[in-house]
């Protein structure tokens, strides 16, 4: 599998709503980071669905190297 593009070197904070589904960009090419805009089409990547369990601010990974997809686990610190 190809490596995703590093879209950023810091997480992106987003206020999410409980029960709402968000589609996290896994390829790193989306212009609407951290979410998918369809830039992966024709490739091997697909967006990852994330349904918020509560209304809160969460930190989505922008480097695309997190082990806790789609949320940041600090992997960007070693890039």
C-alpha positions in Angstrom: 0.0 0.0 0.0 1.2 3.5 -0.8 2.1 6.0 1.9 -0.4 8.8 2.4 0.6 12.4 1.8 1.5 14.3 5.0 -1.2 17.0 5.0 0.1 18.7 8.2 2.5 18.3 11.1 0.0 19.2 13.8 -3.5 17.8 14.6 -6.6 19.7 13.5 -9.1 20.5 16.2 -12.8 20.2 15.2 -16.0 20.7 17.3 -18.0 17.5 16.5 -21.6 16.8 17.2 -22.8 13.6 19.0 -24.2 11.1 16.6 -22.9 12.8 13.5 -20.6 11.0 11.1 -17.5 12.6 9.6 -15.3 11.2 6.8 -11.6 11.6 7.6 -9.2 11.9 4.7 -6.8 8.9 4.6 -4.8 9.9 1.5 -3.7 13.4 2.7 -4.6 15.0 -0.6 -7.9 16.6 0.4 -8.1 20.4 0.3 -10.7 20.2 3.1 -8.4 18.7 5.8 -9.0 16.8 7.9 -12.0 15.6 5.9 -12.4 13.9 2.6 -13.2 15.9 -0.6 -12.9 13.0 -3.0 -9.2 13.7 -4.0 -8.5 9.9 -3.4 -10.6 8.8 -6.3 -8.7 6.5 -8.7 -6.3 5.5 -6.0 -6.1 2.9 -3.3 -7.3 5.1 -0.4 -10.9 5.6 0.9 -12.2 7.9 3.6 -12.7 6.6 7.1 -16.0 7.1 8.8 -15.9 8.5 12.3 -19.2 8.9 14.3 -18.9 11.2 17.3 -20.0 9.6 20.6 -20.4 13.0 22.2 -20.4 16.7 21.3 -16.9 17.9 22.0 -13.7 19.2 20.4 -11.5 16.4 19.1 -8.2 16.4 17.4 -8.0 14.7 14.0 -4.6 13.5 12.7 -3.2 15.6 9.8 0.1 13.6 9.3 -1.9 10.4 8.5 0.5 8.3 10.5 -1.6 7.9 13.7 -2.2 4.4 15.0 -5.5 5.7 16.5 -7.1 6.7 13.2 -8.7 9.2 12.7 -7.6 10.9 16.0 -4.1 12.2 16.7 -1.8 10.0 18.8 1.2 12.3 18.6 2.8 10.4 15.6 3.6 13.8 13.9 6.2 14.5 16.6 8.5 11.9 15.1 8.3 13.1 11.5 
